[in-house]
């Protein structure tokens, strides 16, 4: 039998509550987006990882890739996000939710002519914050892009070629 704590939480909870105040959240920026780091897997007993990304108009978020261990969840807070899932390209609008299971190729970018504000969650959690920091350094020219390819296994981020996604990006340019 578990005991209740004064907050009503079971003492058998897998991790302590996580509160990230906006004013205290770490951010990573590149020329076209700002990522606000909310909770990494180390804080949640590998239960989830979460961050928020705001994309400028025309921002390319991520090329086609897949994860082998986690489902990636997208919730569009505002704006519009163009996404690839398998071989289908669609646009998510404010309030839309998408869950991409492991081994499913996907990509995303701000929809043509739009900004996007998106909450991302990975479950189970995976240490993404170091990847986001690396990505920011590469985008700002402070690190070599080959470091991203070399980190594929560590961050469970496996890039793939997608002619469908390339065509969608070219059409929106």
CORLIN-V882101 format. One record per residue. N is the residue number from 1. PHI is phi in whole degrees, 0 to 359 (none if undefined). PSI is psi in whole degrees, 0 to 359 (* if undefined). Layout:
n = [N & N]
phi = [PHI & PHI]
psi = [PSI & PSI]
//
This chain:
n = [1 & 2 & 3 & 4 & 5 & 6 & 7 & 8 & 9 & 10 & 11 & 12 & 13 & 14 & 15 & 16 & 17 & 18 & 19 & 20 & 21 & 22 & 23 & 24 & 25 & 26 & 27 & 28 & 29 & 30 & 31 & 32 & 33 & 34 & 35 & 36 & 37 & 38 & 39 & 40 & 41 & 42 & 43 & 44 & 45 & 46 & 47 & 48 & 49 & 50 & 51 & 52 & 53 & 54 & 55 & 56 & 57 & 58 & 59 & 60 & 61 & 62 & 63 & 64 & 65 & 66 & 67 & 68 & 69 & 70 & 71 & 72 & 73 & 74 & 75 & 76 & 77 & 78 & 79 & 80 & 81 & 82 & 83 & 84 & 85 & 86 & 87 & 88 & 89 & 90 & 91 & 92 & 93 & 94 & 95 & 96 & 97 & 98 & 99 & 100 & 101 & 102 & 103 & 104 & 105 & 106 & 107 & 108 & 109 & 110 & 111 & 112 & 113 & 114 & 115 & 116 & 117 & 118 & 119 & 120 & 121 & 122 & 123 & 124 & 125 & 126 & 127 & 128 & 129 & 130 & 131 & 132 & 133 & 134 & 135 & 136 & 137 & 138 & 139 & 140 & 141 & 142 & 143 & 144 & 145 & 146 & 147 & 148 & 149 & 150 & 151 & 152 & 153 & 154 & 155 & 156 & 157 & 158 & 159 & 160 & 161 & 162 & 163 & 164 & 165 & 166 & 167 & 168 & 169 & 170 & 171 & 172 & 173]
phi = [none & 263 & 263 & 273 & 270 & 303 & 276 & 89 & 276 & 290 & 291 & 268 & 304 & 290 & 204 & 288 & 306 & 248 & 236 & 244 & 284 & 308 & 295 & 258 & 290 & 288 & 237 & 239 & 232 & 229 & 300 & 237 & 204 & 234 & 249 & 258 & 277 & 256 & 207 & 262 & 300 & 296 & 274 & 235 & 51 & 64 & 289 & 197 & 229 & 216 & 208 & 240 & 240 & 249 & 252 & 287 & 304 & 79 & 291 & 266 & 282 & 212 & 289 & 301 & 199 & 213 & 241 & 263 & 245 & 233 & 272 & 256 & 253 & 239 & 229 & 276 & 283 & 205 & 80 & 221 & 239 & 275 & 228 & 251 & 227 & 57 & 245 & 246 & 253 & 215 & 244 & 264 & 255 & 309 & 92 & 282 & 232 & 222 & 243 & 250 & 287 & 306 & 69 & 256 & 299 & 207 & 205 & 203 & 200 & 301 & 298 & 310 & 74 & 237 & 263 & 211 & 235 & 228 & 265 & 249 & 224 & 248 & 219 & 299 & 295 & 217 & 296 & 266 & 297 & 296 & 295 & 296 & 296 & 298 & 302 & 299 & 297 & 296 & 297 & 271 & 80 & 264 & 216 & 282 & 304 & 295 & 297 & 293 & 299 & 290 & 261 & 306 & 291 & 301 & 258 & 51 & 234 & 247 & 281 & 226 & 276 & 223 & 302 & 297 & 291 & 301 & 297 & 296 & 292 & 296 & 293 & 267 & 282]
psi = [140 & 155 & 148 & 140 & 169 & 333 & 359 & 0 & 146 & 142 & 350 & 9 & 139 & 341 & 161 & 152 & 144 & 122 & 120 & 110 & 138 & 315 & 337 & 353 & 138 & 142 & 149 & 133 & 148 & 181 & 340 & 1 & 160 & 129 & 125 & 116 & 122 & 305 & 123 & 166 & 330 & 334 & 348 & 23 & 41 & 17 & 318 & 165 & 140 & 141 & 164 & 133 & 133 & 126 & 133 & 166 & 132 & 3 & 133 & 118 & 294 & 138 & 173 & 131 & 174 & 164 & 147 & 341 & 340 & 151 & 135 & 125 & 137 & 132 & 118 & 114 & 314 & 163 & 202 & 136 & 123 & 131 & 150 & 132 & 118 & 247 & 17 & 132 & 133 & 170 & 129 & 134 & 170 & 131 & 348 & 149 & 140 & 134 & 121 & 112 & 164 & 152 & 13 & 116 & 137 & 161 & 165 & 156 & 160 & 137 & 151 & 128 & 7 & 158 & 168 & 142 & 115 & 135 & 127 & 138 & 135 & 132 & 130 & 163 & 153 & 143 & 88 & 340 & 319 & 325 & 315 & 322 & 316 & 314 & 316 & 317 & 319 & 313 & 331 & 0 & 17 & 353 & 157 & 131 & 335 & 341 & 329 & 312 & 321 & 343 & 9 & 311 & 317 & 317 & 6 & 48 & 102 & 111 & 144 & 159 & 137 & 98 & 326 & 315 & 318 & 316 & 320 & 318 & 320 & 321 & 333 & 356 & *]
//
